[in-house]
Structures are given as structure tokens and as C-alpha cells.
């Protein structure tokens, strides 16, 4: 009985570490970088998710990462880890206002200027190089290393 409790506690701790890493990347680091870039442009509207979505994202990412530890050795583990990574990516992309950055209106005398910049291609490149590997690697780990 004591061994089962030890394994349960170990899975919870490792799941919390997984959740902390995913949360650190997608909820803290990436939104910080997005806001730092948008603050360089003075006229860009400050965007970002509400505080409620912040707590919900952290809770869901943590829950998925901890649950994935309990399903170690099954196909559910990579599914749950991939879901946690996708949820984190969607949260961090919500800072980008669906790929449209708008600025303005900037007034100077009789003229007023406002513009919108569609950064969807940059988001697709980011998604391809950073998010896809974090989703695919748990499946590779399961099918190659754990399924021997």
C-alpha cells in the first residue's frame, strides 16, 4: 500500500513539473515577448486575454499534464501532453489578436492614420517550428520508446 502511495505522489510531482514547464513557456514567456514587441510600437493597441482566461489556462494545462503522468504507457499520455501543448499555444496566440495587429488612429493636423498588419504567416512559421514538435514528440516517444 505504501508503494502505491509513493508511485502516486511521484506521478503527481512529475506531472506538476511538466505543467510548470508548459505553463512557463506558453503562459509567461511567449506572452511577455509578444507584449514587449507590441510596446515598442507606441500606437499598437495593447491586447491580451482576461485574467479569468489566464487562470483557466493554467488549471487546464496543469490538469492535462498531471493526468498524462497517470496514463504512462498508454496512448492517452501523448494525447494529453499534446493537448496541453496545443492549449498553451492557443493561449499565447490569443495575445496576437488572431494574427492582426492594428495601430492608430494617429492624428497630425488634418490627417488621421491607422493601419492593420496581418502577421498570420509569422504565426504559421512559429507554429511549424515550435508547436508542432511539442505535439509530435510525445507520440514519437510513446510509439518508439515506450511501446517496445
Secondary structure, 3 states (H helix, E strand, C coil): CHHHHHHHHHHHHHHHHHHHHHHHHHHHHHHHHHHHHHHHCCCECCCCCCHHHHHHHHHHHHHHHHHHHHCCCCHHHHHHHHHHHHHHHHHHHHHHHHHEEEEEEEEECCEEEEEEEECHHHHHHHHHHHHHHHHHHHHHHHHHHHCC
